[in-house]
Structure formats: C-alpha cells, structure tokens
Amino acid sequence: MKLRGLGLALAAVRDLREVRAPASAEELEAFEMDVLAGFVLARASAGLTDGTIRGDVGNLEQIRTWFGRPLWDMEPADADAYFGRVLRGAPSGTRLARSQALTTYFVFLELRHKVEIHRMTGRVVECPIDEMNRPRGAKDAQLRIPPTAPEVGRLFTGWGGELATCRKFAPTARNYTAAKLMSQVGLRVSEVCGLDLTDVKWHLGRFGKLHVRLGKGSRGSGPRERMVPLINGADRTLRWFIEDVWGQFDDDHTRPGAPLFPSERRCADGSSRRVGDDALRNGLAAAVAAHLPGWAEKLTPHVLRHFCASELYLGGLDLVAIQEVLGHSWIATTMRYVHVQQTRVENAWLAGQQRAAKRLEGLMG
C-alpha cells in the first residue's frame, strides 16, 4: 500500500541473507582455536611480553578445562562456582590473575567476534565477571618485611668468611657478589643475570653506573632500560668481583656479550655461559641457611630488594630517587618497598595527649 498524498510508501521487506544451520562441533572447535590464536596475536601487537601472554593463556586454559565448554558459554553463575568454590582457598594473586585474564578475553570476544559467535551459536557474548563476583584484593598484597641491617650484615660477614674455605671459590664468590648487589642497589635477580661486562659504565657519574637493559616493564610491557648508580658500596663490590674473580670463569673480557655473572658451563666456542637465576637463588638460600637460619626459606632476592629500598630511605634518599634506582613506573609501588620505623600515628597520639593535658591544666588553674 502506498500513501501517495504524504509522499510515503509501505512495502514488504524480506531478509535475503542465507539462513545458516547451527555450527557443528568440529567447526566450533576449529573456530575456538582460531579465536585463541587471534587473541595471542592481538596481545602481542599491544606490546605485551611473551611471558605475560603465556600467563594469560595458561589461566584461560585452566578455566576452560574446568568448564568443559567454550568460554563464551560462561555465565555469571559459572564464574560464581569457579571462583567461589574451586578457587576458594587459592592465593589472592591466582584468583586475580585468572579473573583478569578471563575479563580481557571477553573484551576481545566482544570487540572482534560477537556477531560471528551469535551467528554460529545463537549466543550473545557477555563477560561472566561483574561487580558482584569480581575477586577483591591486589596481586602484591603480600607484605615482605626484610631483615634488619645487623642481620643482613651478619649474613654477608659469614658468607664472605666462607670464601676462604669453600670448595668452589668462583661460583660462591659470584653468588655472594650478586646477592650483595641486590641488597645495595635493589636489582632484580633476572636483571642481574642479564648484565654484560660492558654494562658496567665506570666513567659515568661519581661512582659508575650499571646499564640495566632488561629491566622489568610495568604490566608486561616488555624490558624497560635504566641506569643504576653504583652507590651504597656497589662500586667496590663490583670492582673486587671483576678484578679478582671474573677471570676464573673466562679469560676474554673483550668478547662481545660476555656476561658479568658467568656460569661454570661453557658455550660451544668454549666461552662461559650466562648464570641462571636458579643458581643465584640456590646460592642465597644456602648462605641464609648457614649464616642466618632464622630467615631460612624467607630471605629471597626480592626481599633483598625491599631491604635495599628501606636502607636507602633511612640513608636519606627521597622516594623519587629510590623509584629511579629500583626502576618502578609508579611511586606508589616504591612506597610499598620502604619498611622503616614509621611513628606518625604514635606521634599524633602523644601530641593529642599533650594538648588534652594542657586543656585540663587550664581548666583547673
């Protein structure tokens, strides 16, 4: 029917698109694999490191194994069951990592494949994590309070004395130096392993500097370089190691890519390999068990990093300077690394008591 007087017309409209039958199980399986591959590629193009992407995919695989169906079928009730029962007793970091991975994956599904999934399954993609069931807390909620300066001094004094009698001097001295460096300038164990001899820049600054090329980036964004000044005695520690110990691993200090902290193992050309973080962790653990047993299994390389931040703060460095040394993106992160005797609450309470006492004296006088 046409409404000529008004210039309008009504017409029957028919959808001429092909009507698709529901996808088969094989098609859905292949599609799910393609979607996951696309997710990995998208995260890589965003600049995330391979380790971060592997972590997210691993978390998704754990949830998928429990769920038994494609993740786009998950509903809030399924997430309630998984996080409320299966992961009820899991560490907060595990719960948060799985929740974040699932949320990010559903953002990808909604942006890239929402229409396609609806055509194949009839399902509208919607994230099962909402304000009611989102795990609370923070990944770095664990409080790492380091040992005191006298305790750390006792550790390194005993460890240093061990160098004169140990069966393998060079590896023991290497582990000792690496741990000392962590306690002096707060390097991460991965950063220590990645240093080359040429990364020591003796001509820069008043004490020399370390070019940390493989610093940890924020939120998995990849290596973040920084220059770390050799303060707090780190220059003396490194000079001793390079001049008196390094040559027992390798005799070619001019070789490109020669590691600052070598391994006892050799490359195909006979040069020393780079030490692994397990060797440094195990060396520290053995020294702590021998010389500071009260901290056995608790004093890790990361706790030494907290110790360094606290000592630098007590030594007069402000938080911005400590942030630069540690390589943090956010000063709020640095604040969590500083563990000193804070007395703000006690001081405020005493001041309040003094004011109250003066008021009382005024009323009675």
N, C-alpha and C positions, 0 to 999 in steps of 0.2 A: 504494500500500500504506500502511495506517495502523497505527501501533503504539499501540493503544488503552491498553494496560496502562501504558505510560510517559508517556502524555499527549502523544506526539509524532506527527507525521504527515509523510509524504513525498509530494510532489506534483511533477508535471512543470511546469516554468516555461518559458514561451515569450516571447521578446522581440517585442513587438507594434509597436516603432518602425519607421517606414518605412525601407526599405533604399534608400540614396541611391547613385545612379550617380556615378562619378568626375566631377569638375567639368570643364567644357570649358575650352579655352584662353582664350576670351573671358571666361568667368566668373572665372577665376583672375587675369586681367589687371585686371578691374574690382575684384576683391577686394584685390589688391595696392595699387592706387591708394587705395582706401578706408582700408586699414591705414596707409599712409604719412600720409594726411591726419589720421587719428586720432592718430598719433604726434606730429605737429606740434602738434595741439591740446592733447595731454596735456603736452607740454613747455612750451607757452605758459602753461597753467594752473599749472604748477610755478613760474612766475615768471622763466623764462629770457628773455633779451632776443632780439629778432628776429635780431640778428646771430649770436648763438650757435646759434640753431635753424637758420638758413641754413647755417652752417658744418657742422653735423651732417648735414643733408640733403644738402649737396654732397658730403661724404665718402661717404655711403651710395650716392649716385648714381654716384660714381667706381667703387666696388666692384661695384655692380650691372652697370655697363657692361662691366667686365672679365669678370664671372662669366657673364653672359648668361642667367641664370635668376633666379627669385625668391630673395631672400637666405635665406629659411627653408630652402632646399635645401642651404645650405652645410654642409660637414663640416670637421673639423679639418684633413684633408689639403688641402682647398681653401684654407683660411686659410694653411697652410704654404706653398703655392705662391705665394699672393699676396704675403704679407709676406716670404717668403724669397727670391723671385725677382723679382717685379715691382717691389717697393719696397725691394729690397736696398740700392740706393745712394741712396735718398731721405733727406732730413734726418730726424733723430730726432723732431722735432716733428710732421712729416707722418705718420710711422708711428704715433706715439702717438695723434694726433687721429683717424685712421681706425680704429684698434683700439678706442678708447673709444667712438666713435660706433656701431660695429658691436655692441659689448658692450651698450650702452644700448638699442639697437634690439631685441636679442634678449631683454633683460629685459622690454621692453614686449610682445613677441610671446608670451612665456611667461605673463605675467600676464593678458593680455587675449584672446589668440586661439589659445592652444594647442589647445583642444578643437576649435575651428572648423577650424583648418588640418589637424588629423588627420582630421576627417570628410571634408574636401574632397580631400585628397591621400593620406591614409594615413600621413603623415609625422609623427613626434614631434619637436617643435621642441627643439633643443639648441644652445647657443652654440658656434660653432666655435673661439672663443678660449679657451684653457685655460692652465694653469700652464706647459705645455711650450712653447707658441708665442707667448705674450703678449710683445709688444715691450718691451724694457727701456729704462730711461733716464727722462729728465724733459724736459718741454717747454721749460723755461727753463734747459736745460743750457749754453747759450751764455754764456761769460763775457765781460761787457762791461767792460773796464777803461778808465776815462776818461782823458783827457789830464791833465797836471799843472796846478796853479793858474797858474804862469807862462805855460803855453801858452794856456790859456783867456783869461788876461789879455791876451796878445798878440793873440788873435783879436778881442776886443771893442775893444781900443785901435785896431787897424787899421780895424775896421768902423765905429767911431764917427768916426774921421777921414774916412772915406768920405762921411759925411753932408753934409759941406760942399761936396762937388763932384759928388755923384751927380745923374743926370738926373731921377729921380723921388724927391724927398725924402720925401714922406709914406709911400709903401709901403716904402721902405728903412728909415725910422725905425720903422715898425710891426713889420717883421720883426726888426729889431735888438732892440726892446723885448721882443717875445715870447720870443726866444731868451734874452735876459738874464734874464727872469722864470723860465724853465725852469731856468737854471743857479743861480738864487738861492733859489727855494723849491720846485723839483722838480715843477712842474706838467707833466702830460702835454700833448702837442700838441692832443689832442681837447678837453681841459679848457680850454685857452687859447682855442680857437675858440668855445667855448660860453659864455664870460663876457659879461655885460652890464655897462654902466656902473654900474648900480645894485648890482652885486655887489661893488663896492669899498666897504667899510664903514670909512670913515676914523675914525669915532667909537668903534670897538671896540678894546680893548687899548691898548698903549702906542704901537704903530706903525700901527694899522689892520689890517684883515683882509679877505681875499677869501672870498666865499661861493661855493665851488665846487659848483654844483648838479648838474653832470653828471659827477661822479667815477665812475671805473670800479668796479663791484661785483665781488666775488670769484665765480669760477666762473659767469660770465654771469648773475648775479642781478639785473642792472639798475643804474641810476645810484645811487651812494652819495654823499650830500652830506657836506661837511666845511667847516670854517672854517680857512683857512690864514693865519697871521700874516705880515704884511709885514716880515719880518726880513731880515737879511743885505743891506740896501740896496735891497730890493724896493720899499719905500715911496718912495724918491727916484726910482727908475726910473719908477714909475707916475705920480707927480706930474708929472714932466717931460713924459711922453707925453700925459697928459690935458690939461695946461695949454698945451703948445706945439705939439702935433702933431694931436690928435684933431679939432680944429676944421677942419682942412684936408680931412677926409673928409665931415663933416656939421656943420651949424650949429644943430642942435636936440638938445642934450644932455638935454632933459627928456622926449623921446619915449619912451613905454613900450617896453621891449625893445630899446633902442638898444645895439648891440654895442660892447663895449670895444675890440675889434680889428676895424674895419670893412674891407670890400673896396672897391676902386675902382668896382666895378659897382653899379648902382642898382636899387632896387625900383621897382615901378610908380608909387608915390607920390613918387618922387624921392629917398627916403632911401637911405642906404648899406646894402648887404647885409653879411652876416657873412663874414669871411675864411674861406677853406677851408684845411684842413691842408696841401694840396699847395703853396699859396703860401708858407706858413711853412717847410715842408721845403725847398723850392727856394731860398728866400732864405738859409737857413742853409747849404745846400750850396754856393751861390755864394760866400758870405762865407768859408767854410772854404777853398775852392779858392784864393781870392785872398790870404788873410791867414794861413792855417795849412795850407799844401799837404801837409804830411806826414800830415795827418789827412783828406785828401780821400776822400770816399765811406765814411768810417768814423765821423765825428762826426755823429751823428744826434740828434734831440730826445730820444730815450730815453737815449742816452749822456750827455747833459747832465743828465738826471735822476739818473743814477748819480754824476756829478760832484758834484751838489748834496748828495747823501746823504753822500758821503765828506768834503766840506768842512765840512758841519755837524757831523759826528762829530769831525773834527780840531779844530773850534772849541769843543768842549766839550759839545755836546748828547748826551744819552744815547739809546740805541736806541728807547726808548719814545716820546720826544719826536719823533725823526725819523720813526717809524712814523706818528705823528699828522699830521705835516706832509705826508708822501707819500700818506697815505690807504690804507695797507696793512691788510688784515684780519689778517694773521699777522706776528708779529715775525720769524719765520724768513725771510720774504720780504725784510724790511728788511735783515737781516744780509747777504743776498746783494748788496745795493746798496752796501755800505760797502767801499771798496777803499782801505785805508791800509797803512802800513808795519808789518805785524804781525811781531813778533820773539819770539813766545813760544817757538818751537822753538829758535831760536838762543840765547835767554837760558837755557833749560833745559839746553841742551848745555854752555854755558860754566859754569853752576853745577855741573854734574856733573863737568866737568874740574877745577874748583877743589877740589871735595870729594875727588876722586881724588888730586890733588897733595898735599893736606893729609894724607891717609892714608899716602901714600908717605913724606912727611917724618917722620911719627910712627914708622913702621917703621924708618927709617934713623937717627932720633935715639935 
